[in-house]
Amino acid sequence: MTEASDLGQHARQTAADLGQQAKTAAKDHVNQHVEAVRDRAAAQVQTTSDAAEAAASAFHPGSVQAEAVQHVADRIEGFAHNLRTTDVRTSLQSVNTFARENPVLFVAGAALLGFAATRFLKARDPQGHGAPYIHDDPWASSGHTDTGIESHLNREADHATH
């Protein structure tokens, strides 16, 4: 019986080793897939950041809108960098935590991001289909140097300095 129990012990050990090897191989495969997805996501986020920067350049330089969109672009680029350099689970937890702690800012950022992406896509339209609608855009520069918001901010700044 010792030969049979040795054979049974060896079979159990071999099965355990094969199970561990399969588990390790599956884990490595999943990790490679997750890294590939992370890299693609980081590239998409970087593209979004580039779109936001392009949208910021469409505004009058120094305007509130240009500054706001540029700030969002900088934050998105920082997120892309973090996405490339941190663990996927950690990144998802960070986004989830941020969204839960700052729901209004998260939704506002998403809306601004959508606005910036739309501006970017209009600006990149090689057929010029976006051009006729530029006059309908209340944020577009109309040749004057101040918008209503900018005038208000300038008056506030003048009052603060005097």
Secondary structure, DSSP 8 states (H G I E B T S, - for coil): -HHHHHHHHHHHHHHHHHHHHHHHHHHHHHHHHHHHHHHHHHHHHHHHHHHHHHHHHHS-TT-HHHHHHHHHHHHHHHHHHHHHHS-HHHHHHHHHHHHHH-HHHHHHHHHHHHHHHHHHHHHT-TT-TTGGGGGG-TTS--S-S--HHHHHHHHHHHHHH-
